[in-house]
Amino acid sequence: MTQDARNQFRPDDHDNDHFILTTVVGSYPKPKWVDRARDLYNDPEGDFDEKAWNEAKDDACRLITDEHERAGLDVVVDGEMRRNEMVEFFAHRIDGYEFNGPVKVWGHNCFDKPSVVDEVEYDDSWLVDEYEFTTEVAERPVKVPITGPYTLASWSFNEAYADEESLAYDLADLVNEEIEKLVDAGARYIQIDEPALATTPDDHAIVGECLERIADGVPEDVYLGLHVCYGDYSRIYPEILDFPVDEFDLELANGDYDQLDVFRDPEFTANLALGVTDAHTAEVETVEEIKANIEKGLEIVPPEQLTVSPDCGLKLLPRKVAYGKMENMVTAAREVEAELDSGEIEVGSTPVSADD
């Protein structure tokens, strides 16, 4: 782990000596007109063609990227405006997948769960165009979230491979290929999303091998993160510290930080991206509440190893609420930095290298 990879995201005009990196996990509420534009595009009797649909998505990406910058985030995402669902989006772009209709997952919610019917193969880039567009319209660094191979395998029907493990490894090789293209395009902050790990924590060794394949050949100046949410972290810690990533993005606010103690022993040697606002609550936390949450993160790592973000993607929240959470989060981080500078907050943790 190198702190130089993280420090490249510190703004040149940052006011405080300390720096707590602020970002979002990925997804963000879509403007309502995006759904209307999609319906028009999918209407066989309509005249809303592909050019108009692409223009609508471009406009949404501009709008949300600007919204992230207005909130003050150090690293922005386009809110995944071009993506419909975290597995479906990628499965449509990987040879070997096919779709046979939606599957009900909970309540009235459906997921167009894909099937792997043949050996998966890389065809064309998945995210480079998205990254290049966002970078062109953004004034701040851009993070690229990618659904990880273990989740892509676990949340699909496997009709072609002897086991899910073999499928995950082949998918990891494809993710590595995509990351190479993203790196060539200039991406320096890439986040692998593996929510399925929380539901099947005994497979952490499979995820670890997937990440070894993904990280193979990735330059040191590329900051790799892993997002895991809503699970029993004691079943994957400290084993995850051996994963070849710089940062672990963990959901803890939704559980009122009941699992914080998991990361005290042994000492947390990676960078921590801590969820400090609850993505499942349609209320904007106050600055003081978020500051208290940030200080919980400082019990585990020092400021130079801490990133703050919402617990998870914000796409299910009202857009006004999502923006309020981001804006208050940035204000809280800057106030905590100033209090660290003045000595009002004392840090119990000292920087730890994974090599120590």
N, C-alpha and C positions, 0 to 999 in steps of 0.2 A: 504494500500500500504506500503510495506516495502522496503527500499533502500538496505537492505542486499541481497535481491533477485537479484537486478541489480549488486551490487558490486562484486558478485561471478564471473563476467565475466571480471573484471579488471585483466590484466596480472600482475603477480608478479614482472616482470622486467619493468613495465611501467615507462617511463622516467620523466613524468611531474606530478606535484601535482594534477592538475585537470585531470579529465577523462571524455571524451566524447565517448560513446560507438559507435563503427562502425560495421555495418552489411549490409546485403542485404535483400530485401523483400522475395525472394524465387527463382523464375525461372531465368534461365541463358541460353544463346545460346548453343545449342547442337553442338558438333563437327560434321562436315558434314558426317563423316563415320558412325555415329549413324543412320542417316536416311537410308543410303545404307544398313546397317546391318538389319534394320527393314524390308526393302523391300525384302531382301534375305530370312529372316525368314518367311515372309508372302507369299512367292512364293511357291505354292503347288508342283511345279516341281523341287524346289531347294533342296539342301542337308544341308542347314544352320539350324541346329536343335535348340531346346530350350536351350540346354547347351551352344551352341555357342552364342546365343542371350543374355543369362544372363551374359556371360563373357564379351560381348561387353558393356552392361550396367554397369557392375562393373568397367570396365576400364574407362568409361566416368565419373563415380562418383569419381574415384581416381583422374582423371585429373582435373576436375573442383574444387573439394575440395582443391587440391594443388594450383590451380590458385587463389582461394580466399585467401589462406594463404600467397601466394607470394605477393598479393596486400596489405597484412597487416591487413586484417579484424580481429577484436577482436572475432567475432562470425561468423561462416561459415555455409553454406548450401551446399548440393551437387549439387545445381542448378536444382533440380527436374529432374535429368536425366532419372529416371525410369517412369516419369509421362508424359502422352500425353496431357492432358487437365485437368483443375482444377475441373470440375464436373464429366466428363466422367471417370476419373481415379478412383474416389471413388464410383461412381454408379456401376461400374463393381464388386466392393467388398462388396456391401450391398444387402442382400436378399430383394426382393420386387421390384427391378428395372429391366427393360428390355430395349433393344435397337431395334429400328425399322428403322434405317437408318439416314443419315445426314440431317440437316436442314440448309438452307442458312441463315447466320446471317447478313453479310454485304459484298458488292462487290462480289468477287468470293470465299469468305471464308465460310466454312461450319463447323458446330458443330454437333457432333453426340449426339443430345439432347435426354436424356433418358426419359423413362416413368415410373412412380410409379404405378404398377399394383396390388400391394398387400401390406399388412402391412410391413413396413421396419423392418428388424431384423439384429442384429449383428451376423456374422458368424465367421470369423477369423480376426486376426490383419491386419490392413491396412498398417502401417508404421513402426512397430517395427523392422523388418528386415532391412529396409532402414536406420533407425536411427543407429542400432547397427553396420552396415557395415561402415557408414560414420564416426562414432565415432572411430572405429578401425583404420581407415586410416588417421584421422585428428589429428593434434597436438593442436588444439584450440577447444573451446566449440562449440557445434553444435546446431543450431536452427531447430525446426521442424515446418514448415507451414502446416496447415490443412484447407481445404475449410470448411467454417462454415455451420451450418445446415440451416440457412435462405437462403443462396445462393444455397445450394444443393436442397432446396425445390423450390425456386423461378425460378431457371433455368432448371426445369424439367417439364414434363407434369404430372399433377396429375390426375390419373384415379382411385384412391382407397380411398382417404380421403375426408371427408366432406368439408374441407377447407385447404388452404395452411398453416395456422397457426398450426393446429393439426399435420400436416406432419412435420413442422419445429421442433416442440417440441419433437416428437418421434426421429427425427434425432439428436437432441441435446443430448438426452439420450445415443445414440450410440456413439457420439463424446466423451462424458464423459467416456464411457467404454474404448474407444481407448486411451484416455489420461491417464487413470489409468494404462494401460499396458505400455505406453511410460514412465511414471514416474517410474514404477517398473524397467524398463530397464535402467534408469539413466537420462532420458531427464529432463532438467531444464529450457529450454527456448522454449516455445510453442506459436505459433502465429496462431490465428484464422483469416482466410481471409473471409471478408464479403463485396465484391464489390457490391452485389445486394442492400445493404442498401443505397448506394448513389443514386440509381435509384428509390427507393421507400422509401424516408426518413420518411414518416408518420408511417412506421412500426417499428420505433425504439424501441417501447415498446415490440414488439414481439422479436426483437433481444436481448433486455435486459433480457427477461425471458429465452431465449435460453442460454444466457451466464451464468445466475444463475444456470441452470441445468448443464452446462459444468463445471463450477468452483466448483461444490459441491464435497467436499472431497479432493480437490487438496491441497497438502501441501503448507505452506507459502514460502518455499524456491524454489518453481516453479514459474518462471517469465512468466506471461501470457500477451500476446499482442493481439491487435485487429487491423487488417489492413483494412482501408476503403479508397477508391480512387474515384476521378473524380465525385464529386457531390457538392451540395449546403450544406456546413457544418452548415450554420446558422439554418437549419431546424432540426438538430440533436444535436445542442449545446445550452445550457449546459447539456441537458438530458443525454448524453453519459457519463458524469462524474460519474453517478450512476452505470455504468456497473462494474461488479466485475473483472476488469482487471487492470494490473499494468501499461500498456503502450498502447498508441494510435499511430498507424503508419499511417500518413496522407500524401496524395499527395498534394503538394502545389507549387513545382517548375514549373510544367507544366502550371499552371495558373499565373505564375510570382508573387506569394504570394499575390494576390489580396484579398484572404480570411483570411489573417493573423489576421486582426483586430477582426474577429469573436471570437478568443480565448483570448482576453484581458479582457473581462468583461462578466461573472464573471471570477475570476482568475482560471487559468488552474491548477488543483490540482493533476493530474496524471503525469506520465512520458510521454514525447513526443518523438516519433520517426519521425523525420522530413525528408521528401524527399528533398535532396539538389542537386540531379542531375536529369535531365529530361529523363525518360525512353523512351520517344517518339521522341527524337531528336538524330539522328545518328552523333552527334558531341560531342567530349570530351570537357567538360567545363574545363577552366583553374583552377589552384589551387586558384588563387585570386578570381575568380568568385564563387567558392564553399565556400571559406572562408566568403565571403559576405553573402551567403545564410545561412551558419551556424550561423552567427551573428544575422540573423533574428530570428532564433529559440531561441537565448539567450534573445530576447525581451519578450519571452513568459514564458520560464522556465530557471532556472539556470543550469550550466553545469552538476551537479549531477543528473539532471532529463532529460538530453538530449541524445538521440540516433540519429545518422545520417545514412541515407541509400539512395539509389535511390528512386524515386517516387513510382515505382512499379516494377514488374518483368522485367528483361532485355532480355527475350528470343527472342524478335523480332529484336534485334540489331545485327550488325556484332560483332563477338566475340572480335575482337581487340578493338572496340569502348567500349564494355562493360567492358573489363579489364581496359582500360584507365580511364573510369569514376570511377571505384573502387579505382584504384591506386591514382588518384588525390584527391579523397574524403578522403582517409586515411591521405595523406600528409597534406591536408587542416585542418583536425581535429587536428592533432598533432601540427601544427603551431598555431592554435587558442588556444589550451591548453597552449602552451608555452607563448603566449601573455597574457593569463589570469594570469598565474603564475607571470609574470613580471609587471602586472598592466597596460599594454598597452591597454587592453580591460577591460572596467568596465561593470559589470553585473547589470542590473536594477532589475532583479527578485531575490527573495530569495526563498530557498526551502519551499515548501508548502506541508503539509500532507493532504491527503483526510479526515483525522479525525479532522483537525483544523476547 
